[in-house]
Amino acid sequence: MSSGKIKLFYILLLTAVIPFENRINFESGSSISYLGYHVLHSWIGTSSNFDSRIICNDDSLNECTLEIAVPLSTFDSGNSTRDSNMLLMMKSGQYPLVFFKSEKFDISISLKDDFIIKGELSFNGFKKQIMTKVYLRNEGNFIKGNSTFRINLTDFEVERPQLLFIPMSDEVEINVELIFKDTLE
């Protein structure tokens, strides 16, 4: 076989093996926040500076995965001392990102109704399977997805900060709002 035919064979083989990938990136206005509790007060830390996308194997929008990577340093609670303490407790020098990758789901079916998404949350050097309900709604040319779930800091071996010798609650509520252009019709 000539070298030209071999190259053509490898190109055809690669296009058959590597599926077409459809990526949906999220818009500004997307945010992730956490709600922390202590007997004396509660607070919200929010990040709007993170990478997230839905990756689908093809144009049919089947077998999609959601990926989110949030740098811990991007969370802002409105109190710089609390934020720097959070970075210390979360070992952000060693584990600077919180990462989520979903199991596969069919986005075209999911757009018609709320759905449960499952995936792996990586945080503080530990991984845990989570499951949460996602609420979708159309708003003009955009689709907004919202989800709220809870994690326990001890599941990720996070040392809880204390105020007046009382540690903050082990449970933290996570709120996610992702916005993307409605190009799926």
PAVO-307622 format. One record per residue (C-alpha): residue number from 1; x, y negated, z. Coordinates in steps of 0.2 Angstrom, whole numbers, plus 5000, padded with zeros to 4 digits. Layout:
N
<site><nr>NUM</nr><c1>X</c1><c2>Y</c2><c3>Z</c3></site>
...
END
This chain:
185
<site><nr>1</nr><c1>5000</c1><c2>5000</c2><c3>5000</c3></site>
<site><nr>2</nr><c1>5007</c1><c2>4983</c2><c3>4995</c3></site>
<site><nr>3</nr><c1>5010</c1><c2>4970</c2><c3>5009</c3></site>
<site><nr>4</nr><c1>4996</c1><c2>4959</c2><c3>5002</c3></site>
<site><nr>5</nr><c1>4984</c1><c2>4973</c2><c3>5004</c3></site>
<site><nr>6</nr><c1>4990</c1><c2>4977</c2><c3>5022</c3></site>
<site><nr>7</nr><c1>4988</c1><c2>4959</c2><c3>5027</c3></site>
<site><nr>8</nr><c1>4970</c1><c2>4959</c2><c3>5020</c3></site>
<site><nr>9</nr><c1>4967</c1><c2>4976</c2><c3>5029</c3></site>
<site><nr>10</nr><c1>4973</c1><c2>4968</c2><c3>5046</c3></site>
<site><nr>11</nr><c1>4962</c1><c2>4952</c2><c3>5043</c3></site>
<site><nr>12</nr><c1>4947</c1><c2>4963</c2><c3>5040</c3></site>
<site><nr>13</nr><c1>4950</c1><c2>4974</c2><c3>5055</c3></site>
<site><nr>14</nr><c1>4953</c1><c2>4959</c2><c3>5066</c3></site>
<site><nr>15</nr><c1>4936</c1><c2>4951</c2><c3>5060</c3></site>
<site><nr>16</nr><c1>4927</c1><c2>4967</c2><c3>5063</c3></site>
<site><nr>17</nr><c1>4935</c1><c2>4970</c2><c3>5081</c3></site>
<site><nr>18</nr><c1>4934</c1><c2>4952</c2><c3>5087</c3></site>
<site><nr>19</nr><c1>4915</c1><c2>4947</c2><c3>5088</c3></site>
<site><nr>20</nr><c1>4909</c1><c2>4929</c2><c3>5084</c3></site>
<site><nr>21</nr><c1>4909</c1><c2>4919</c2><c3>5100</c3></site>
<site><nr>22</nr><c1>4896</c1><c2>4906</c2><c3>5103</c3></site>
<site><nr>23</nr><c1>4901</c1><c2>4893</c2><c3>5117</c3></site>
<site><nr>24</nr><c1>4889</c1><c2>4882</c2><c3>5126</c3></site>
<site><nr>25</nr><c1>4897</c1><c2>4868</c2><c3>5136</c3></site>
<site><nr>26</nr><c1>4889</c1><c2>4858</c2><c3>5149</c3></site>
<site><nr>27</nr><c1>4885</c1><c2>4839</c2><c3>5149</c3></site>
<site><nr>28</nr><c1>4890</c1><c2>4825</c2><c3>5161</c3></site>
<site><nr>29</nr><c1>4877</c1><c2>4824</c2><c3>5175</c3></site>
<site><nr>30</nr><c1>4880</c1><c2>4842</c2><c3>5179</c3></site>
<site><nr>31</nr><c1>4885</c1><c2>4845</c2><c3>5198</c3></site>
<site><nr>32</nr><c1>4889</c1><c2>4857</c2><c3>5211</c3></site>
<site><nr>33</nr><c1>4887</c1><c2>4853</c2><c3>5229</c3></site>
<site><nr>34</nr><c1>4889</c1><c2>4861</c2><c3>5246</c3></site>
<site><nr>35</nr><c1>4879</c1><c2>4858</c2><c3>5262</c3></site>
<site><nr>36</nr><c1>4888</c1><c2>4860</c2><c3>5278</c3></site>
<site><nr>37</nr><c1>4880</c1><c2>4861</c2><c3>5295</c3></site>
<site><nr>38</nr><c1>4886</c1><c2>4857</c2><c3>5313</c3></site>
<site><nr>39</nr><c1>4875</c1><c2>4855</c2><c3>5328</c3></site>
<site><nr>40</nr><c1>4879</c1><c2>4837</c2><c3>5328</c3></site>
<site><nr>41</nr><c1>4876</c1><c2>4833</c2><c3>5310</c3></site>
<site><nr>42</nr><c1>4876</c1><c2>4840</c2><c3>5292</c3></site>
<site><nr>43</nr><c1>4885</c1><c2>4834</c2><c3>5276</c3></site>
<site><nr>44</nr><c1>4885</c1><c2>4836</c2><c3>5257</c3></site>
<site><nr>45</nr><c1>4901</c1><c2>4838</c2><c3>5247</c3></site>
<site><nr>46</nr><c1>4898</c1><c2>4836</c2><c3>5228</c3></site>
<site><nr>47</nr><c1>4909</c1><c2>4839</c2><c3>5213</c3></site>
<site><nr>48</nr><c1>4905</c1><c2>4833</c2><c3>5195</c3></site>
<site><nr>49</nr><c1>4922</c1><c2>4837</c2><c3>5189</c3></site>
<site><nr>50</nr><c1>4923</c1><c2>4855</c2><c3>5184</c3></site>
<site><nr>51</nr><c1>4924</c1><c2>4867</c2><c3>5169</c3></site>
<site><nr>52</nr><c1>4909</c1><c2>4877</c2><c3>5165</c3></site>
<site><nr>53</nr><c1>4902</c1><c2>4886</c2><c3>5150</c3></site>
<site><nr>54</nr><c1>4891</c1><c2>4899</c2><c3>5143</c3></site>
<site><nr>55</nr><c1>4899</c1><c2>4911</c2><c3>5131</c3></site>
<site><nr>56</nr><c1>4889</c1><c2>4922</c2><c3>5120</c3></site>
<site><nr>57</nr><c1>4895</c1><c2>4936</c2><c3>5109</c3></site>
<site><nr>58</nr><c1>4885</c1><c2>4930</c2><c3>5094</c3></site>
<site><nr>59</nr><c1>4872</c1><c2>4918</c2><c3>5087</c3></site>
<site><nr>60</nr><c1>4858</c1><c2>4929</c2><c3>5094</c3></site>
<site><nr>61</nr><c1>4863</c1><c2>4923</c2><c3>5112</c3></site>
<site><nr>62</nr><c1>4863</c1><c2>4940</c2><c3>5119</c3></site>
<site><nr>63</nr><c1>4876</c1><c2>4946</c2><c3>5130</c3></site>
<site><nr>64</nr><c1>4881</c1><c2>4929</c2><c3>5137</c3></site>
<site><nr>65</nr><c1>4891</c1><c2>4925</c2><c3>5152</c3></site>
<site><nr>66</nr><c1>4892</c1><c2>4910</c2><c3>5163</c3></site>
<site><nr>67</nr><c1>4909</c1><c2>4904</c2><c3>5169</c3></site>
<site><nr>68</nr><c1>4912</c1><c2>4890</c2><c3>5181</c3></site>
<site><nr>69</nr><c1>4929</c1><c2>4884</c2><c3>5188</c3></site>
<site><nr>70</nr><c1>4928</c1><c2>4870</c2><c3>5202</c3></site>
<site><nr>71</nr><c1>4944</c1><c2>4863</c2><c3>5209</c3></site>
<site><nr>72</nr><c1>4942</c1><c2>4861</c2><c3>5228</c3></site>
<site><nr>73</nr><c1>4950</c1><c2>4844</c2><c3>5227</c3></site>
<site><nr>74</nr><c1>4936</c1><c2>4837</c2><c3>5217</c3></site>
<site><nr>75</nr><c1>4923</c1><c2>4839</c2><c3>5231</c3></site>
<site><nr>76</nr><c1>4918</c1><c2>4822</c2><c3>5239</c3></site>
<site><nr>77</nr><c1>4908</c1><c2>4821</c2><c3>5255</c3></site>
<site><nr>78</nr><c1>4910</c1><c2>4803</c2><c3>5257</c3></site>
<site><nr>79</nr><c1>4922</c1><c2>4805</c2><c3>5272</c3></site>
<site><nr>80</nr><c1>4940</c1><c2>4807</c2><c3>5266</c3></site>
<site><nr>81</nr><c1>4946</c1><c2>4815</c2><c3>5283</c3></site>
<site><nr>82</nr><c1>4933</c1><c2>4828</c2><c3>5282</c3></site>
<site><nr>83</nr><c1>4938</c1><c2>4831</c2><c3>5264</c3></site>
<site><nr>84</nr><c1>4956</c1><c2>4833</c2><c3>5268</c3></site>
<site><nr>85</nr><c1>4952</c1><c2>4845</c2><c3>5282</c3></site>
<site><nr>86</nr><c1>4941</c1><c2>4855</c2><c3>5270</c3></site>
<site><nr>87</nr><c1>4956</c1><c2>4857</c2><c3>5258</c3></site>
<site><nr>88</nr><c1>4967</c1><c2>4863</c2><c3>5273</c3></site>
<site><nr>89</nr><c1>4954</c1><c2>4876</c2><c3>5279</c3></site>
<site><nr>90</nr><c1>4951</c1><c2>4882</c2><c3>5262</c3></site>
<site><nr>91</nr><c1>4969</c1><c2>4884</c2><c3>5258</c3></site>
<site><nr>92</nr><c1>4968</c1><c2>4874</c2><c3>5243</c3></site>
<site><nr>93</nr><c1>4987</c1><c2>4873</c2><c3>5240</c3></site>
<site><nr>94</nr><c1>4986</c1><c2>4892</c2><c3>5238</c3></site>
<site><nr>95</nr><c1>4969</c1><c2>4894</c2><c3>5230</c3></site>
<site><nr>96</nr><c1>4964</c1><c2>4878</c2><c3>5222</c3></site>
<site><nr>97</nr><c1>4949</c1><c2>4884</c2><c3>5212</c3></site>
<site><nr>98</nr><c1>4932</c1><c2>4892</c2><c3>5216</c3></site>
<site><nr>99</nr><c1>4928</c1><c2>4903</c2><c3>5201</c3></site>
<site><nr>100</nr><c1>4911</c1><c2>4911</c2><c3>5196</c3></site>
<site><nr>101</nr><c1>4909</c1><c2>4923</c2><c3>5182</c3></site>
<site><nr>102</nr><c1>4892</c1><c2>4930</c2><c3>5179</c3></site>
<site><nr>103</nr><c1>4887</c1><c2>4947</c2><c3>5172</c3></site>
<site><nr>104</nr><c1>4880</c1><c2>4948</c2><c3>5155</c3></site>
<site><nr>105</nr><c1>4862</c1><c2>4940</c2><c3>5152</c3></site>
<site><nr>106</nr><c1>4851</c1><c2>4936</c2><c3>5137</c3></site>
<site><nr>107</nr><c1>4850</c1><c2>4917</c2><c3>5137</c3></site>
<site><nr>108</nr><c1>4836</c1><c2>4917</c2><c3>5124</c3></site>
<site><nr>109</nr><c1>4824</c1><c2>4927</c2><c3>5135</c3></site>
<site><nr>110</nr><c1>4830</c1><c2>4917</c2><c3>5150</c3></site>
<site><nr>111</nr><c1>4825</c1><c2>4901</c2><c3>5143</c3></site>
<site><nr>112</nr><c1>4807</c1><c2>4906</c2><c3>5143</c3></site>
<site><nr>113</nr><c1>4806</c1><c2>4910</c2><c3>5162</c3></site>
<site><nr>114</nr><c1>4816</c1><c2>4908</c2><c3>5178</c3></site>
<site><nr>115</nr><c1>4829</c1><c2>4923</c2><c3>5180</c3></site>
<site><nr>116</nr><c1>4841</c1><c2>4931</c2><c3>5192</c3></site>
<site><nr>117</nr><c1>4859</c1><c2>4929</c2><c3>5188</c3></site>
<site><nr>118</nr><c1>4872</c1><c2>4941</c2><c3>5196</c3></site>
<site><nr>119</nr><c1>4891</c1><c2>4938</c2><c3>5196</c3></site>
<site><nr>120</nr><c1>4907</c1><c2>4937</c2><c3>5205</c3></site>
<site><nr>121</nr><c1>4912</c1><c2>4922</c2><c3>5216</c3></site>
<site><nr>122</nr><c1>4931</c1><c2>4920</c2><c3>5219</c3></site>
<site><nr>123</nr><c1>4935</c1><c2>4909</c2><c3>5234</c3></site>
<site><nr>124</nr><c1>4949</c1><c2>4907</c2><c3>5246</c3></site>
<site><nr>125</nr><c1>4958</c1><c2>4923</c2><c3>5238</c3></site>
<site><nr>126</nr><c1>4943</c1><c2>4934</c2><c3>5240</c3></site>
<site><nr>127</nr><c1>4929</c1><c2>4940</c2><c3>5228</c3></site>
<site><nr>128</nr><c1>4911</c1><c2>4944</c2><c3>5232</c3></site>
<site><nr>129</nr><c1>4896</c1><c2>4949</c2><c3>5221</c3></site>
<site><nr>130</nr><c1>4882</c1><c2>4936</c2><c3>5222</c3></site>
<site><nr>131</nr><c1>4865</c1><c2>4935</c2><c3>5215</c3></site>
<site><nr>132</nr><c1>4854</c1><c2>4919</c2><c3>5214</c3></site>
<site><nr>133</nr><c1>4838</c1><c2>4914</c2><c3>5205</c3></site>
<site><nr>134</nr><c1>4840</c1><c2>4901</c2><c3>5191</c3></site>
<site><nr>135</nr><c1>4826</c1><c2>4888</c2><c3>5187</c3></site>
<site><nr>136</nr><c1>4827</c1><c2>4881</c2><c3>5169</c3></site>
<site><nr>137</nr><c1>4817</c1><c2>4867</c2><c3>5163</c3></site>
<site><nr>138</nr><c1>4817</c1><c2>4857</c2><c3>5146</c3></site>
<site><nr>139</nr><c1>4820</c1><c2>4838</c2><c3>5148</c3></site>
<site><nr>140</nr><c1>4820</c1><c2>4830</c2><c3>5131</c3></site>
<site><nr>141</nr><c1>4835</c1><c2>4836</c2><c3>5121</c3></site>
<site><nr>142</nr><c1>4842</c1><c2>4844</c2><c3>5136</c3></site>
<site><nr>143</nr><c1>4840</c1><c2>4860</c2><c3>5146</c3></site>
<site><nr>144</nr><c1>4843</c1><c2>4859</c2><c3>5165</c3></site>
<site><nr>145</nr><c1>4847</c1><c2>4874</c2><c3>5175</c3></site>
<site><nr>146</nr><c1>4846</c1><c2>4873</c2><c3>5194</c3></site>
<site><nr>147</nr><c1>4851</c1><c2>4886</c2><c3>5207</c3></site>
<site><nr>148</nr><c1>4853</c1><c2>4887</c2><c3>5226</c3></site>
<site><nr>149</nr><c1>4861</c1><c2>4900</c2><c3>5236</c3></site>
<site><nr>150</nr><c1>4870</c1><c2>4903</c2><c3>5252</c3></site>
<site><nr>151</nr><c1>4887</c1><c2>4910</c2><c3>5257</c3></site>
<site><nr>152</nr><c1>4895</c1><c2>4914</c2><c3>5274</c3></site>
<site><nr>153</nr><c1>4912</c1><c2>4907</c2><c3>5276</c3></site>
<site><nr>154</nr><c1>4918</c1><c2>4922</c2><c3>5286</c3></site>
<site><nr>155</nr><c1>4915</c1><c2>4933</c2><c3>5271</c3></site>
<site><nr>156</nr><c1>4929</c1><c2>4923</c2><c3>5262</c3></site>
<site><nr>157</nr><c1>4940</c1><c2>4923</c2><c3>5278</c3></site>
<site><nr>158</nr><c1>4938</c1><c2>4904</c2><c3>5280</c3></site>
<site><nr>159</nr><c1>4943</c1><c2>4897</c2><c3>5297</c3></site>
<site><nr>160</nr><c1>4928</c1><c2>4886</c2><c3>5302</c3></site>
<site><nr>161</nr><c1>4933</c1><c2>4868</c2><c3>5308</c3></site>
<site><nr>162</nr><c1>4927</c1><c2>4863</c2><c3>5325</c3></site>
<site><nr>163</nr><c1>4920</c1><c2>4847</c2><c3>5332</c3></site>
<site><nr>164</nr><c1>4920</c1><c2>4845</c2><c3>5351</c3></site>
<site><nr>165</nr><c1>4925</c1><c2>4864</c2><c3>5352</c3></site>
<site><nr>166</nr><c1>4910</c1><c2>4869</c2><c3>5342</c3></site>
<site><nr>167</nr><c1>4913</c1><c2>4877</c2><c3>5325</c3></site>
<site><nr>168</nr><c1>4903</c1><c2>4872</c2><c3>5310</c3></site>
<site><nr>169</nr><c1>4890</c1><c2>4884</c2><c3>5304</c3></site>
<site><nr>170</nr><c1>4896</c1><c2>4900</c2><c3>5295</c3></site>
<site><nr>171</nr><c1>4882</c1><c2>4898</c2><c3>5282</c3></site>
<site><nr>172</nr><c1>4885</c1><c2>4885</c2><c3>5268</c3></site>
<site><nr>173</nr><c1>4872</c1><c2>4881</c2><c3>5255</c3></site>
<site><nr>174</nr><c1>4878</c1><c2>4879</c2><c3>5237</c3></site>
<site><nr>175</nr><c1>4867</c1><c2>4869</c2><c3>5225</c3></site>
<site><nr>176</nr><c1>4871</c1><c2>4870</c2><c3>5206</c3></site>
<site><nr>177</nr><c1>4864</c1><c2>4859</c2><c3>5192</c3></site>
<site><nr>178</nr><c1>4870</c1><c2>4862</c2><c3>5175</c3></site>
<site><nr>179</nr><c1>4864</c1><c2>4852</c2><c3>5160</c3></site>
<site><nr>180</nr><c1>4867</c1><c2>4857</c2><c3>5141</c3></site>
<site><nr>181</nr><c1>4860</c1><c2>4851</c2><c3>5125</c3></site>
<site><nr>182</nr><c1>4845</c1><c2>4860</c2><c3>5119</c3></site>
<site><nr>183</nr><c1>4852</c1><c2>4867</c2><c3>5102</c3></site>
<site><nr>184</nr><c1>4845</c1><c2>4884</c2><c3>5105</c3></site>
<site><nr>185</nr><c1>4828</c1><c2>4883</c2><c3>5096</c3></site>
END
